[in-house]
């Protein structure tokens, strides 16, 4: 599975930004797609995940501000980020994993910078 993410950039605090990620290759099912992030000097952390059935999970720090969605027909996952804060600054990684197996893939990451 190859993952191609795009949509990062620079935004002011309080602004909005959307990320998208397309998966290609052999797409096994069922699977979960998600977004993780890694800020400078910190470990990578989960931001949000979504199953094929639409079940979502969010980190407490982004609940109410970020929305994850996916298009199963296109094998794409999206992250709409609003009310952005400087602490949201990080490299955001798209993730795809097959349920019930060790198959787990990462995109290259896209930088999101929120200025105060």
C-alpha positions as CSV (number, residue, x, y, z in Angstrom):
1,X,0.0,0.0,0.0
2,X,1.3,3.4,-0.9
3,X,0.0,6.5,0.7
4,X,0.2,10.0,-0.8
5,X,-0.7,12.9,1.5
6,X,-1.2,16.5,0.6
7,X,-2.6,19.7,2.0
8,X,-0.2,20.9,4.6
9,X,1.0,24.4,4.9
10,X,1.2,27.6,7.0
11,X,-2.0,28.9,8.7
12,X,-2.7,31.5,11.4
13,X,-4.0,30.4,14.7
14,X,-7.8,30.1,14.6
15,X,-7.7,29.2,10.9
16,X,-8.6,26.1,9.0
17,X,-6.7,23.6,6.9
18,X,-7.6,20.3,5.3
19,X,-5.4,17.3,4.6
20,X,-6.1,14.5,2.2
21,X,-4.4,11.1,1.6
22,X,-4.9,8.6,-1.1
23,X,-4.0,4.9,-0.8
24,X,-3.0,2.9,-3.8
25,X,-1.9,-0.6,-4.4
26,X,-3.4,-3.7,-2.9
27,X,-6.1,-2.5,-0.5
28,X,-7.0,-5.3,1.8
29,X,-10.2,-5.1,3.8
30,X,-11.2,-4.5,6.5
31,X,-8.9,-1.6,7.2
32,X,-8.5,1.5,9.3
33,X,-7.1,4.8,8.0
34,X,-5.9,7.6,10.2
35,X,-3.8,10.6,10.8
36,X,-0.9,10.9,13.2
37,X,1.4,13.8,14.0
38,X,4.9,14.4,15.3
39,X,5.9,17.7,16.7
40,X,9.6,18.7,17.1
41,X,11.1,16.8,20.0
42,X,8.0,14.8,20.6
43,X,6.9,11.3,19.9
44,X,4.4,10.5,17.1
45,X,0.8,10.6,18.4
46,X,-2.5,9.6,17.0
47,X,-4.7,12.4,15.8
48,X,-7.8,10.6,14.5
49,X,-8.7,7.2,12.9
50,X,-11.7,6.0,10.9
51,X,-12.8,2.5,10.0
52,X,-14.4,1.6,6.7
53,X,-17.7,1.6,8.5
54,X,-17.2,5.2,9.6
55,X,-16.3,4.6,13.3
56,X,-14.1,7.5,14.3
57,X,-11.7,8.1,17.2
58,X,-10.0,11.3,18.1
59,X,-7.3,12.5,20.4
60,X,-8.7,14.5,23.2
61,X,-6.6,17.5,22.1
62,X,-8.4,17.7,18.8
63,X,-12.0,16.7,19.6
64,X,-14.5,19.3,18.5
65,X,-11.9,20.9,16.2
66,X,-10.8,18.2,13.8
67,X,-13.0,16.0,11.6
68,X,-11.8,12.8,9.9
69,X,-13.7,11.3,7.0
70,X,-13.0,8.8,4.2
71,X,-14.2,7.8,0.8
72,X,-14.0,4.0,0.6
73,X,-14.5,4.0,-3.2
74,X,-11.5,6.2,-3.7
75,X,-9.5,4.8,-0.8
76,X,-9.0,8.3,0.5
77,X,-9.0,9.8,3.9
78,X,-9.4,13.4,4.9
79,X,-8.7,15.6,7.9
80,X,-10.4,18.9,8.3
81,X,-8.8,21.0,10.9
82,X,-10.4,24.1,12.3
83,X,-9.7,26.5,15.2
84,X,-6.0,25.6,14.8
85,X,-3.6,26.3,17.6
86,X,0.2,26.8,17.5
87,X,0.5,23.5,19.4
88,X,-1.1,21.7,16.4
89,X,2.2,22.5,14.5
90,X,3.6,19.1,13.5
91,X,4.4,16.8,10.6
92,X,1.1,15.0,9.9
93,X,1.3,11.4,8.7
94,X,-1.3,9.4,7.0
95,X,-1.7,5.8,8.1
96,X,-3.3,2.7,6.7
97,X,-3.5,-0.6,8.5
98,X,-5.3,-3.9,7.9
99,X,-7.4,-5.1,10.8
100,X,-6.3,-8.5,12.1
101,X,-2.8,-8.4,10.6
102,X,0.5,-6.6,11.0
103,X,0.1,-4.8,7.7
104,X,0.7,-1.1,8.6
105,X,1.7,1.6,6.2
106,X,2.7,5.3,6.5
107,X,2.7,8.2,4.2
108,X,5.7,10.5,4.0
109,X,4.2,13.2,6.1
110,X,3.1,16.7,5.4
111,X,4.0,19.7,7.5
112,X,1.4,21.8,9.2
113,X,2.6,25.1,10.8
114,X,0.2,27.2,12.8
115,X,1.5,30.7,13.6
116,X,0.4,32.6,16.6
